[in-house]
Amino acid sequence: MIVFPAIDLIAGQVVRLERGDRAHMKVYSSNPVAVAEHFKEQGAAWLHVVDLSAALEEDEEAREANDRAIEALCHVPGLSIDVGGGVRSLARIDQLAAYGAKRIALGTVLVREPGFAEVAARGFGELLVADVAARDGQVKVNGWREGVGRSAEDVVGELAGLGFRHLVFTDIARDGMQTGIDVDAYRRIAACAGFPVVASGGISTLDDIRALAAAGDNVVEGCITGRALYEGNFTLAEALAAAGDAASASAPAATAGDNADSSSTKGGCVC
């Protein structure tokens, strides 16, 4: 299981919000590259970056500061960058790809403009990640400030049908709150998608990471953790070890009859 340490950016600073609320923000660093290099030293291969200034439609100065930070992060040797937040045009996808991003997450625009989602999926394929966030099972968009009257299962099933094969699912009520995770929620979303998802929101202990890894590679591709790292609940090195140990423990022992080339069957949406 991939562990994605998170860097959320506002005006070029590393921050965390509680439940996506701009009024409840804590600044952790004014040097995103130094934070990224620290994560790399602990063994990170991926970094999850969120452009909150774009997502929250902040002023041009704040967004330009984030652009400079994102481009610099994409040039940290040895790190693959997964970036999202306010990505709502093909031009923005091209810009982030030119910076060197390895995955680019789309959120609001996928729900607001399904025609755009189809064109983007067809044009950019595996580069794109569907970013779906929900509170009480209902999807929220535009920096998690607006509801759309649709369930997470409905939206995820539609996006999978359009060809998306990477998905981050965020439990808004738990995001930034260190309240623990709901593994069953990710099982339901993975079943609807037909492929494993990246879990986001609520990770507070190493046991949360172990529980996600133990769900299996067909359910959870990775997990995003931010505030728990910044608050010192555990180190990234400990998180990576927990993910690896749990994944190994959950894997069935091979037998002589196993076919090493066989692939697991992906389930359809059972919602």
DOLOTOR-32158 format. One record per residue (C-alpha): residue number from 0; residue in three letters; x, y negated, z negated. Coordinates in steps of 0.05 Angstrom, whole numbers, plus 5000, padded with zeros to 4 digits. Example, Ala and Ser with C-alpha at 12.3 -4.5 7.8 and 13.67 -1.06 7.14 Angstrom:
! residues 2
+-----+-----+------+------+------+
!   n ! res !   xx !   yy !   zz !
+-----+-----+------+------+------+
!   0 ! ALA ! 5246 ! 5090 ! 4844 !
!   1 ! SER ! 5273 ! 5021 ! 4857 !
+-----+-----+------+------+------+
This chain:
! residues 271
+-----+-----+------+------+------+
!   n ! res !   xx !   yy !   zz !
+-----+-----+------+------+------+
!   0 ! MET ! 5000 ! 5000 ! 5000 !
!   1 ! ILE ! 5026 ! 4931 ! 5019 !
!   2 ! VAL ! 5031 ! 4881 ! 4962 !
!   3 ! PHE ! 5022 ! 4810 ! 4989 !
!   4 ! PRO ! 5046 ! 4757 ! 4940 !
!   5 ! ALA ! 5005 ! 4695 ! 4953 !
!   6 ! ILE ! 5024 ! 4623 ! 4965 !
!   7 ! ASP ! 4965 ! 4576 ! 4968 !
!   8 ! LEU ! 4983 ! 4507 ! 4995 !
!   9 ! ILE ! 4954 ! 4438 ! 4983 !
!  10 ! ALA ! 4994 ! 4380 ! 5011 !
!  11 ! GLY ! 5056 ! 4423 ! 5014 !
!  12 ! GLN ! 5052 ! 4446 ! 4941 !
!  13 ! VAL ! 5042 ! 4516 ! 4915 !
!  14 ! VAL ! 4976 ! 4517 ! 4876 !
!  15 ! ARG ! 4921 ! 4564 ! 4851 !
!  16 ! LEU ! 4848 ! 4547 ! 4847 !
!  17 ! GLU ! 4797 ! 4580 ! 4801 !
!  18 ! ARG ! 4741 ! 4611 ! 4843 !
!  19 ! GLY ! 4762 ! 4567 ! 4901 !
!  20 ! ASP ! 4744 ! 4503 ! 4863 !
!  21 ! ARG ! 4789 ! 4444 ! 4882 !
!  22 ! ALA ! 4771 ! 4411 ! 4816 !
!  23 ! HIS ! 4805 ! 4468 ! 4778 !
!  24 ! MET ! 4875 ! 4469 ! 4809 !
!  25 ! LYS ! 4942 ! 4485 ! 4778 !
!  26 ! VAL ! 5007 ! 4465 ! 4814 !
!  27 ! TYR ! 5063 ! 4516 ! 4807 !
!  28 ! SER ! 5117 ! 4490 ! 4853 !
!  29 ! SER ! 5133 ! 4435 ! 4903 !
!  30 ! ASN ! 5181 ! 4481 ! 4939 !
!  31 ! PRO ! 5144 ! 4537 ! 4976 !
!  32 ! VAL ! 5207 ! 4564 ! 5009 !
!  33 ! ALA ! 5241 ! 4574 ! 4942 !
!  34 ! VAL ! 5179 ! 4612 ! 4917 !
!  35 ! ALA ! 5180 ! 4655 ! 4980 !
!  36 ! GLU ! 5254 ! 4670 ! 4973 !
!  37 ! HIS ! 5243 ! 4690 ! 4900 !
!  38 ! PHE ! 5190 ! 4739 ! 4923 !
!  39 ! LYS ! 5236 ! 4766 ! 4977 !
!  40 ! GLU ! 5291 ! 4778 ! 4926 !
!  41 ! GLN ! 5242 ! 4822 ! 4887 !
!  42 ! GLY ! 5227 ! 4864 ! 4948 !
!  43 ! ALA ! 5170 ! 4829 ! 4985 !
!  44 ! ALA ! 5163 ! 4846 ! 5059 !
!  45 ! TRP ! 5099 ! 4806 ! 5069 !
!  46 ! LEU ! 5074 ! 4739 ! 5044 !
!  47 ! HIS ! 5002 ! 4715 ! 5044 !
!  48 ! VAL ! 4996 ! 4641 ! 5057 !
!  49 ! VAL ! 4932 ! 4600 ! 5052 !
!  50 ! ASP ! 4927 ! 4530 ! 5081 !
!  51 ! LEU ! 4877 ! 4502 ! 5031 !
!  52 ! SER ! 4884 ! 4431 ! 5057 !
!  53 ! ALA ! 4858 ! 4454 ! 5125 !
!  54 ! ALA ! 4805 ! 4499 ! 5094 !
!  55 ! LEU ! 4780 ! 4442 ! 5051 !
!  56 ! GLU ! 4785 ! 4391 ! 5108 !
!  57 ! GLU ! 4833 ! 4346 ! 5071 !
!  58 ! ASP ! 4867 ! 4285 ! 5101 !
!  59 ! GLU ! 4919 ! 4288 ! 5157 !
!  60 ! GLU ! 4978 ! 4275 ! 5111 !
!  61 ! ALA ! 4961 ! 4335 ! 5067 !
!  62 ! ARG ! 4951 ! 4380 ! 5128 !
!  63 ! GLU ! 5016 ! 4358 ! 5160 !
!  64 ! ALA ! 5053 ! 4373 ! 5095 !
!  65 ! ASN ! 5023 ! 4443 ! 5096 !
!  66 ! ASP ! 5043 ! 4452 ! 5169 !
!  67 ! ARG ! 5115 ! 4436 ! 5152 !
!  68 ! ALA ! 5113 ! 4485 ! 5095 !
!  69 ! ILE ! 5081 ! 4541 ! 5137 !
!  70 ! GLU ! 5132 ! 4533 ! 5192 !
!  71 ! ALA ! 5189 ! 4536 ! 5142 !
!  72 ! LEU ! 5159 ! 4598 ! 5109 !
!  73 ! CYS ! 5155 ! 4633 ! 5176 !
!  74 ! HIS ! 5230 ! 4623 ! 5183 !
!  75 ! VAL ! 5250 ! 4656 ! 5116 !
!  76 ! PRO ! 5291 ! 4716 ! 5139 !
!  77 ! GLY ! 5262 ! 4784 ! 5122 !
!  78 ! LEU ! 5191 ! 4761 ! 5107 !
!  79 ! SER ! 5129 ! 4771 ! 5151 !
!  80 ! ILE ! 5078 ! 4716 ! 5142 !
!  81 ! ASP ! 5003 ! 4727 ! 5140 !
!  82 ! VAL ! 4972 ! 4658 ! 5144 !
!  83 ! GLY ! 4901 ! 4632 ! 5143 !
!  84 ! GLY ! 4857 ! 4575 ! 5119 !
!  85 ! GLY ! 4819 ! 4529 ! 5165 !
!  86 ! VAL ! 4838 ! 4566 ! 5229 !
!  87 ! ARG ! 4780 ! 4547 ! 5275 !
!  88 ! SER ! 4808 ! 4542 ! 5346 !
!  89 ! LEU ! 4848 ! 4580 ! 5396 !
!  90 ! ALA ! 4898 ! 4523 ! 5396 !
!  91 ! ARG ! 4909 ! 4531 ! 5321 !
!  92 ! ILE ! 4921 ! 4606 ! 5330 !
!  93 ! ASP ! 4972 ! 4590 ! 5384 !
!  94 ! GLN ! 5006 ! 4539 ! 5339 !
!  95 ! LEU ! 5012 ! 4587 ! 5280 !
!  96 ! ALA ! 5037 ! 4642 ! 5327 !
!  97 ! ALA ! 5090 ! 4594 ! 5353 !
!  98 ! TYR ! 5112 ! 4581 ! 5282 !
!  99 ! GLY ! 5125 ! 4656 ! 5276 !
! 100 ! ALA ! 5064 ! 4681 ! 5236 !
! 101 ! LYS ! 5056 ! 4757 ! 5241 !
! 102 ! ARG ! 4982 ! 4756 ! 5222 !
! 103 ! ILE ! 4932 ! 4699 ! 5227 !
! 104 ! ALA ! 4868 ! 4700 ! 5187 !
! 105 ! LEU ! 4802 ! 4672 ! 5212 !
! 106 ! GLY ! 4744 ! 4660 ! 5165 !
! 107 ! THR ! 4690 ! 4607 ! 5174 !
! 108 ! VAL ! 4693 ! 4606 ! 5250 !
! 109 ! LEU ! 4680 ! 4681 ! 5254 !
! 110 ! VAL ! 4612 ! 4672 ! 5220 !
! 111 ! ARG ! 4593 ! 4605 ! 5249 !
! 112 ! GLU ! 4614 ! 4621 ! 5321 !
! 113 ! PRO ! 4608 ! 4695 ! 5338 !
! 114 ! GLY ! 4623 ! 4679 ! 5411 !
! 115 ! PHE ! 4690 ! 4650 ! 5390 !
! 116 ! ALA ! 4703 ! 4711 ! 5347 !
! 117 ! GLU ! 4694 ! 4756 ! 5407 !
! 118 ! VAL ! 4740 ! 4715 ! 5452 !
! 119 ! ALA ! 4793 ! 4710 ! 5397 !
! 120 ! ALA ! 4792 ! 4785 ! 5383 !
! 121 ! ARG ! 4798 ! 4801 ! 5456 !
! 122 ! GLY ! 4855 ! 4751 ! 5467 !
! 123 ! PHE ! 4897 ! 4761 ! 5405 !
! 124 ! GLY ! 4881 ! 4831 ! 5381 !
! 125 ! GLU ! 4924 ! 4858 ! 5324 !
! 126 ! LEU ! 4951 ! 4789 ! 5308 !
! 127 ! LEU ! 4884 ! 4769 ! 5278 !
! 128 ! VAL ! 4855 ! 4783 ! 5210 !
! 129 ! ALA ! 4782 ! 4774 ! 5192 !
! 130 ! ASP ! 4778 ! 4738 ! 5125 !
! 131 ! VAL ! 4712 ! 4751 ! 5091 !
! 132 ! ALA ! 4696 ! 4722 ! 5022 !
! 133 ! ALA ! 4633 ! 4736 ! 4983 !
! 134 ! ARG ! 4600 ! 4720 ! 4917 !
! 135 ! ASP ! 4548 ! 4770 ! 4891 !
! 136 ! GLY ! 4551 ! 4805 ! 4959 !
! 137 ! GLN ! 4534 ! 4742 ! 4999 !
! 138 ! VAL ! 4585 ! 4712 ! 5047 !
! 139 ! LYS ! 4611 ! 4642 ! 5034 !
! 140 ! VAL ! 4647 ! 4598 ! 5085 !
! 141 ! ASN ! 4679 ! 4529 ! 5092 !
! 142 ! GLY ! 4726 ! 4536 ! 5034 !
! 143 ! TRP ! 4675 ! 4581 ! 4998 !
! 144 ! ARG ! 4629 ! 4521 ! 4989 !
! 145 ! GLU ! 4572 ! 4542 ! 5035 !
! 146 ! GLY ! 4528 ! 4604 ! 5040 !
! 147 ! VAL ! 4506 ! 4632 ! 5107 !
! 148 ! GLY ! 4449 ! 4677 ! 5085 !
! 149 ! ARG ! 4484 ! 4741 ! 5105 !
! 150 ! SER ! 4512 ! 4799 ! 5066 !
! 151 ! ALA ! 4586 ! 4818 ! 5067 !
! 152 ! GLU ! 4568 ! 4887 ! 5095 !
! 153 ! ASP ! 4530 ! 4856 ! 5153 !
! 154 ! VAL ! 4586 ! 4808 ! 5172 !
! 155 ! VAL ! 4641 ! 4860 ! 5165 !
! 156 ! GLY ! 4603 ! 4910 ! 5208 !
! 157 ! GLU ! 4594 ! 4858 ! 5262 !
! 158 ! LEU ! 4667 ! 4837 ! 5262 !
! 159 ! ALA ! 4690 ! 4910 ! 5266 !
! 160 ! GLY ! 4645 ! 4918 ! 5326 !
! 161 ! LEU ! 4679 ! 4859 ! 5359 !
! 162 ! GLY ! 4747 ! 4893 ! 5352 !
! 163 ! PHE ! 4778 ! 4866 ! 5289 !
! 164 ! ARG ! 4823 ! 4917 ! 5256 !
! 165 ! HIS ! 4852 ! 4878 ! 5197 !
! 166 ! LEU ! 4807 ! 4848 ! 5143 !
! 167 ! VAL ! 4818 ! 4812 ! 5078 !
! 168 ! PHE ! 4759 ! 4816 ! 5031 !
! 169 ! THR ! 4757 ! 4767 ! 4973 !
! 170 ! ASP ! 4712 ! 4774 ! 4912 !
! 171 ! ILE ! 4702 ! 4699 ! 4898 !
! 172 ! ALA ! 4676 ! 4708 ! 4828 !
! 173 ! ARG ! 4741 ! 4741 ! 4808 !
! 174 ! ASP ! 4791 ! 4700 ! 4850 !
! 175 ! GLY ! 4842 ! 4664 ! 4807 !
! 176 ! MET ! 4806 ! 4688 ! 4743 !
! 177 ! GLN ! 4849 ! 4750 ! 4727 !
! 178 ! THR ! 4786 ! 4788 ! 4708 !
! 179 ! GLY ! 4804 ! 4854 ! 4741 !
! 180 ! ILE ! 4781 ! 4886 ! 4806 !
! 181 ! ASP ! 4721 ! 4925 ! 4830 !
! 182 ! VAL ! 4750 ! 4983 ! 4870 !
! 183 ! ASP ! 4681 ! 5007 ! 4891 !
! 184 ! ALA ! 4669 ! 4941 ! 4927 !
! 185 ! TYR ! 4729 ! 4953 ! 4971 !
! 186 ! ARG ! 4706 ! 5024 ! 4984 !
! 187 ! ARG ! 4640 ! 4997 ! 5009 !
! 188 ! ILE ! 4672 ! 4945 ! 5053 !
! 189 ! ALA ! 4722 ! 4995 ! 5082 !
! 190 ! ALA ! 4665 ! 5042 ! 5098 !
! 191 ! CYS ! 4629 ! 4986 ! 5135 !
! 192 ! ALA ! 4692 ! 4965 ! 5172 !
! 193 ! GLY ! 4715 ! 5035 ! 5191 !
! 194 ! PHE ! 4787 ! 5017 ! 5171 !
! 195 ! PRO ! 4825 ! 5001 ! 5107 !
! 196 ! VAL ! 4820 ! 4930 ! 5080 !
! 197 ! VAL ! 4864 ! 4882 ! 5041 !
! 198 ! ALA ! 4837 ! 4869 ! 4971 !
! 199 ! SER ! 4837 ! 4799 ! 4943 !
! 200 ! GLY ! 4812 ! 4768 ! 4879 !
! 201 ! GLY ! 4818 ! 4786 ! 4805 !
! 202 ! ILE ! 4882 ! 4826 ! 4800 !
! 203 ! SER ! 4908 ! 4815 ! 4730 !
! 204 ! THR ! 4947 ! 4878 ! 4710 !
! 205 ! LEU ! 4990 ! 4932 ! 4740 !
! 206 ! ASP ! 4933 ! 4980 ! 4727 !
! 207 ! ASP ! 4891 ! 4940 ! 4777 !
! 208 ! ILE ! 4944 ! 4951 ! 4830 !
! 209 ! ARG ! 4950 ! 5025 ! 4812 !
! 210 ! ALA ! 4874 ! 5032 ! 4818 !
! 211 ! LEU ! 4873 ! 5000 ! 4887 !
! 212 ! ALA ! 4931 ! 5043 ! 4912 !
! 213 ! ALA ! 4898 ! 5106 ! 4883 !
! 214 ! ALA ! 4836 ! 5092 ! 4925 !
! 215 ! GLY ! 4877 ! 5115 ! 4985 !
! 216 ! ASP ! 4906 ! 5087 ! 5049 !
! 217 ! ASN ! 4839 ! 5097 ! 5084 !
! 218 ! VAL ! 4807 ! 5048 ! 5036 !
! 219 ! VAL ! 4859 ! 4996 ! 5017 !
! 220 ! GLU ! 4914 ! 4973 ! 5064 !
! 221 ! GLY ! 4942 ! 4923 ! 5015 !
! 222 ! CYS ! 4927 ! 4875 ! 4958 !
! 223 ! ILE ! 4938 ! 4801 ! 4948 !
! 224 ! THR ! 4962 ! 4776 ! 4881 !
! 225 ! GLY ! 4978 ! 4705 ! 4862 !
! 226 ! ARG ! 4960 ! 4676 ! 4795 !
! 227 ! ALA ! 4980 ! 4739 ! 4757 !
! 228 ! LEU ! 5050 ! 4732 ! 4785 !
! 229 ! TYR ! 5055 ! 4658 ! 4770 !
! 230 ! GLU ! 5029 ! 4666 ! 4700 !
! 231 ! GLY ! 5079 ! 4722 ! 4686 !
! 232 ! ASN ! 5030 ! 4780 ! 4676 !
! 233 ! PHE ! 5079 ! 4822 ! 4715 !
! 234 ! THR ! 5135 ! 4813 ! 4765 !
! 235 ! LEU ! 5130 ! 4826 ! 4839 !
! 236 ! ALA ! 5181 ! 4882 ! 4832 !
! 237 ! GLU ! 5136 ! 4915 ! 4780 !
! 238 ! ALA ! 5075 ! 4906 ! 4825 !
! 239 ! LEU ! 5111 ! 4939 ! 4884 !
! 240 ! ALA ! 5133 ! 4997 ! 4840 !
! 241 ! ALA ! 5061 ! 5006 ! 4813 !
! 242 ! ALA ! 5034 ! 5006 ! 4884 !
! 243 ! GLY ! 5084 ! 5058 ! 4907 !
! 244 ! ASP ! 5077 ! 5103 ! 4846 !
! 245 ! ALA ! 5001 ! 5103 ! 4849 !
! 246 ! ALA ! 5000 ! 5116 ! 4924 !
! 247 ! SER ! 5048 ! 5175 ! 4916 !
! 248 ! ALA ! 5008 ! 5204 ! 4859 !
! 249 ! SER ! 4943 ! 5200 ! 4899 !
! 250 ! ALA ! 4970 ! 5233 ! 4961 !
! 251 ! PRO ! 4950 ! 5307 ! 4967 !
! 252 ! ALA ! 5005 ! 5358 ! 4968 !
! 253 ! ALA ! 5022 ! 5384 ! 5038 !
! 254 ! THR ! 5006 ! 5456 ! 5054 !
! 255 ! ALA ! 5029 ! 5502 ! 5110 !
! 256 ! GLY ! 4963 ! 5492 ! 5146 !
! 257 ! ASP ! 4967 ! 5416 ! 5147 !
! 258 ! ASN ! 4973 ! 5383 ! 5214 !
! 259 ! ALA ! 5023 ! 5327 ! 5206 !
! 260 ! ASP ! 4996 ! 5292 ! 5268 !
! 261 ! SER ! 4923 ! 5292 ! 5249 !
! 262 ! SER ! 4889 ! 5226 ! 5232 !
! 263 ! SER ! 4837 ! 5214 ! 5179 !
! 264 ! THR ! 4765 ! 5205 ! 5201 !
! 265 ! LYS ! 4739 ! 5135 ! 5193 !
! 266 ! GLY ! 4669 ! 5128 ! 5164 !
! 267 ! GLY ! 4615 ! 5083 ! 5190 !
! 268 ! CYS ! 4577 ! 5032 ! 5149 !
! 269 ! VAL ! 4533 ! 5067 ! 5098 !
! 270 ! CYS ! 4501 ! 5003 ! 5073 !
+-----+-----+------+------+------+
